[in-house]
């Protein structure tokens, strides 16, 4: 169990470093450079550091970059609709979204890629096309539910259906173990919800009900993250491993 927890911590290195930077930025004295802009530079330097040190290879950086772009598109829509906001000023800010915001999603991509390597992940009975289709629908629904009926619950059922029988093999101390893919989505979603609470507490962004004082992020966001992680997983799985049979 300790080895599993240690490798999970190592897999979260980018996310921990990013959140540590956000936390440290709250302690900085007043500077001529906006905090959000400093965090963008910090995120770029982190990405380069992980690549140069070999902690992430070229494929990992591509996944992290894709997550950054997808995350920024998500932020642009959500911020424009008032779902949350970045209340602090910044030069590198477009339509209310600082460019550093994409690194919050890039950190999730980094976690998945590093976990894949550290745990020597292998997919069993994975349905790449069906899972990708549902993941894409999940992503679109997070936009479309503002104008159309929210399909979150049907999509959750569909995601369970396409991942039924799919498991992830991983190695801890030389022993191969197995976990249902849907369970891994749920567990990751839970910890992302905890991370979101910490990030909003540190002022990474704000929900409308947090503008006049921090409040915990609603439990419903746990389910949202459990669904949204499927998008990152599909991106990380492309070309990484061939589905295996038991």
Order of alpha helices (4+ residues) and beta strands (2+ residues): alpha-alpha-alpha-alpha-beta-beta-beta-alpha-beta-alpha-alpha-beta-beta-alpha-beta-alpha
